[in-house]
Amino acid sequence: MSFFTPLSSIRITDVVDVLFLTFITYNLYKWFQGTKALKALIGLVAIGAVFVGARYWGLFLTTWVFQFLWQVLIILLIILFQSEIRQMLERANPFQRYGHLKKIDGENWIDQITDATFAMARRRMGALIIVERSDKVDEMLSRGIDIAGDPTPEMLLTIFNNKTPLHDGATIIRKGKIVSATRYLPLTSKENLPQDWGTRHRAALGLTEKCDAWVIVVSEERGDVSIARDGAIRHIGSPEALKNLLLKASSADSVTGLTSWDHLHSLLTKRLPLKLGTFAVVAAVWVLLAGQQDFEATFTVPVKITNLPATMHIVRPQKPQVELTVRGLRKDASILSHRNVEVELNLRLAEAGRKTFRISRNDITLPIDRIDVVKITPMTFRFEYESKEEAR
């Protein structure tokens, strides 16, 4: 059997299977990328590949050992990386994107935050400002102090003044209003981050990995401004750039002009090499495993008439054929067709007046013994004869 034999029997459900698993694998890699859990995940995949190979080649002892080892590793990974797993499940929540993200009336609060941010940068005042969008961030943060007020420069400069008890932690902006201060964010578990990033940058990155909030970071050491979103941080060089980003953060996609086609185009082309590579790996694994899948195949085979008395002629049916449904491993069942399967019907008793004949499993010749015949349609044939002299 060729490695690519399963492709000859591919079905629409198989295509959906590969595409769905490609989506899951790609997002798992994206969510775990840069974290300690990714290394463990790669190791788990490597062990899984060894297990699959051992099972495919029939290595009984190796398969048995890896089955036991696999179960132990799954439990250990759940214990060691429970925070990353929880984060992944939160990102996979299908309802988190259905929050009602609406445009906040007025742009005054954006101007106020922009002025305050760059004023703090000039004074080398460290700050963390969370701009909440559709996802609620309260459950991801430590308990803070509730505040109700406008995000004016005076208010924010007072909050982040290092001589006040409110300066430590982050401030939440919700619907253009300050609602809370001194909130502590979860730190990112990503490695190989720039050495000049302090706790504020790691905290901003950690929160944006878990939700769609945007976090403004003002560096106390360097006096520069950055914004974190979607698990990434970019430097902001001017108040105008920050204002434009905050306008986008406060608006729904329909307001910012993004169409369904824009979303689809981004989905298909963003990080395209990684997506194609993931698809290739998943497809190769599918081809490797598909041969071991239980599979049913249905095809039509002509019935070969044998031992018909020499003096008789069949009036009808002239070209009898049956529809066979067989079941077995996909690598075996998928290669069967009328070209390598024979159905023979012995009409030796036709001369004695017998007209109805039944086809059984014994009348079917298969090239592989491991295949089961589960259905024969029709199972019986009624023949009409005439002598060859009458036919003349």
N, C-alpha and C positions, 0 to 999 in steps of 0.2 A: 504493500500500500504506500502511495506517495504521501509526503507530509501535507500536501495541499489537497488531498482527496476530499476532506470535509467541505471545501469551497464549492465542489460540484453540486452539493445538496443544500446550499445556503438558502435560508428562508427570511422573510421580512422580520420575523421574531428574532432571528439571530442578529440581524443588522441592528435592531433596537437594543438587543442585549449588549452588543459591543459598544454602541454609542453611549448608552447609559453608564456602563462601567468606565468608559473613557472620561465622562463628565465627573464621576465620583473620584476617580484616581487623580485627575487634574486638580480638582479642588482640594483634595487631601494634601497633595504636594504644595499647592499654593498656600494653604492655611498653616502647614507645618514648616514651610520654607524658612531657613535661618534659625530654627529652634533646635534644642537638644533632642526633642522628640523625633525630628526628621531622621537623624542618624539611626535611632532605634527602629524607625519605620523601614528604612532601607535594609537594615539587618534582618528585619522580619520578612521582608519581601525576598531576600536572598535565601533564607531558610525555607520559605514557601516554594521557591523555585527548585531547591534540592528535593523537597518532599514530592513535588509534582513529577520531577524527572524520575525519582525512585519508583513512584507508583506507576508511571507510564511504562517503565522498563521491567516492571515486575520484581523489584528488589524487596522481597518480603521483610527481611530483618530491618533494613534501613527505613522502610516505610513505617514499621511498627515503632521504632525508636523515635522517629520524627513526629509521629502522631502524639506520643506522650510529651515530647519536648515542646511541641506546638502549644498544647494546652497550658503547660506551666508558664511559657513565655507570655501568653495572652494575659494571664492573671498578673504576672509581674509588671507588664506594661501598663495595665490599668491602675495598679497601685502607684507606680513611679511617675506616671504622666497624667494623673487624673485632672490636673488643672488644664493641660493642653487639650485633653479629650473633651472636657466640659466646654472649653472655648470653641472647639471644632463643632460640637453639637449645637451650641448657640448660634454659630454662623450658618449651620445647615437648617435652622428653623425656617420653614417655608412661610411663616406668618410675619416674620420680622420686617419684611419689606412692604407690608401692607399698612404701615403706619400712615397716618394722615399728615403728610408733610405739606403744609400750606404756606403760601407767601405771607410774611409778616408785614402788616401795613406800615408804611413809612420807612425811610432809610436813615432817620436821625440816629437811631441806636448804633448803626454801623459806623457812621461818622464819629460818634462818641468813642466807640471801642478803638477805632483806628487811631484817633488823636491820642487816646490814653496809652495805647500800646507803644507808639513811637516816642511818646514823652517818657515812659518808663525805660525804654531802650537808651535814650540819651542820658538818663540819670543812673544807668546801670542798676536798675531795680529788677530783680528776678520776678517772673510772673507766669502763672498757668491759667488760661481762660478757656473754659469748655463751652463751645457753641453746640447746644443740643439740637438734634434734627428730629428724625422720626423715631429713633430708638430711645427709650428711657434709660438714663444712665445711673439713676439713684442706686439700684441694686448692685451695681458694679463698683461703687465707691464706698469709702468709710463714711460714717455719720459726721456731718458738719454742723455749721451754724446757719440757720435760716435767715435770709435777708430778703427784703422786698424793696426794690428801688431801681432807678434807671442807671444804666452803665455809663454814667458821665465820667469824664476824666478825673474830676475831683474825687468821686466815689472810688474808682478803681485805684487811683494813686494812694488814697487813704488805706484801702484794704491791703495793698501789697507793700506798704511802708514797713520796713523791717523792724520798726519800733512799736508796731501794733500787734496784738495777739492774733489778728486775722491773716497776716501775711503768709503764713506757712500753709501750703496746700493749694488747692485750685478753687476757682470761682466758676459757678455755672451760670450761663446765660440761656434763658429759656423764653422763647417768644419775645425777644428783645428786652427782657428784664433780668436783673440779677436776682436769683432766687436762693443761692446758697454760697457759702465760702468755707474755707479750711477743709476741703474734701481731698482725701488721699486716693490716688489712682493706682491700679495694678501695674506693676512693672512688666515690660516685655521680657520674654525669655529668649529673644533672638541673640545670637552670638555675632562676633566680628563687627560690632558697631563701631563708629568712629570714637577714638579715645577721648576726644574733647567734648563728647556728649556727657552731660551730667544726669542726675536723677530726674530732672524735669523732662528732658528729652525722652528718656526711657519710659517714664510714666505716661507721657503723651502718646508715645508709640503703642504702649501696652493697651491703653483704652481704645484707640482707634482700630486695633486688631479685633476687638470684641463687638464693636458697634459702629454706627455710621456718624457718630459725633466728630466734629473737627475741634482740634485743640491748638490754641495759640500759645507759643512758648517765647518768653523773653529771657535771654541769657544774661545772668548777672555778671558773669566774668567777661563776656565779649561785647555785650550791649547790642546783640543782633536779634532779629525777629525770625521765627520759623513757624510753620503751620503743619500739623500732623493730620493726615486723613488716610483712610483705607490702609493702615499699617505702614505708611511711608511718611517721611518728613521732607519738606522742601524749604529752602531759605526764601525769605520775603525781603526784597531790597528797597521797596518804597511804600508809602502809605496808599498810593493809588492801587498798587498790586494787591495789597491786603483788602482794600475795600471791594475790589472786583470779586475776589474769592469769597468774601463774606456775603456778598449779594447772591452768589451762586449757592452758598450753603443754606441761605434762608429761603430758597425758592424750590418748588417742585420741578421735575424734569419738563413738564409741559410749559412751565413759565420760562425756563431757560432756553427753550426752543429745540430741545432734543426730541426727535421723532422716533417712532417705532423702528423705522429703517436705520436710524443712527445707532440705536441700541443693538439691533441685529448685526450691523456692520462691525461694531465694536466687539460683539461677542465672537464673531467669526475670525476677525483679523488680529485682535489683541493677543500678543504672545503666541503668534501662530506657530513658530517652530516647536515650542514646548507642547502645544496642543497636538500637532502632527506626530511628534515623538511619542506622546502618551497613547495616541490612537494606534500607532504601529506596535507598541509593546503589548497593549491589550489585545489587538487583533492576532498577534503571534501566539499569545497565551491561549486565546480562544481556539485557534487552529490546532494547537498542541493538545488541548483537553477535549475538543469536540469529538475526536475519534473514539473517546471512551464513554460518550454519552449514549444513553438508551435512545433508540431512534426507530421510528416507523416509516416505512416507504411503501407506496402504492403504485403499481404499474400494471400494464396490460401485456399478456403473453398469449400468442396464438397456440391453440391446442393441436398437437401432432397426433394424427390418427394412425394407429398401428393395428395389424392383424385383421383388417377388414377382409372378409371373404372375397376371393377373386371374382366371383360371379355377381357381386353386388356393387351398387353405386349409390352414394348419399345424395338425396334430393335436397334436403335441408337439415341443419344449417350447413351452408357450403364452406364457410371459413369460421369455425367456432373459435372463440377466444375467451379467456377468463381474466378477471381483475384480481391480482394477488396483493394482499397486505401482509408485509413481513415486519418482524421486530428483531432487533439485535443491537450490537454496538454500531455506532454511526460509521466507523471506519469500514465495517463489513456491509451493513444494510444499504449504505448510500451508493455502492458500486453495482447493485443488482439492477437488471433491466431485462427486456426481452432478448437481448443479445447473449446473455450468459445464463438464463434460466429456461428450462424446458419443462413443458407439461405434456405428458403422453397419455392418451386414452386408448385402452385396449378394447377393440370391438370384435373380439373373437366370437362372442356369443350372439352377434347380430344374425348369423345364419339360422340360429335356433328361434328367431322371432323376437328377441329382446330389443326394445327400442329405447329404454331409459337407462342411462349410465351415470354413475356418480364419480366425481373426481375427489380423490383423497390425497393426504400428504404423501403417500407412497408413489403417487403418479407425478410428483413434482421433483425435479432434479435441480439442486442448488449447488453452486460452486463452493460454498462454505457451509460446513456442518453446524456452525454456531448460530445460525439464523432459525428463528421460529416463524412458521406460517400461521398467522392469526385469523386470516379470513380469505375465503375463496368465493368469488362471485362471477357467474353462478356456480353452485356446487353440482348441479345435475344438468344433463342435456337430454333432450328427447329428439331422436333422429327419425327421419323418414327415408326409406330405401326404395330402390327399384332394381330389378335385374338389368344387367347390361344388355340383354337381348331386348327387353322392353324399351330400353332407352333408344335402341336403334329404330 
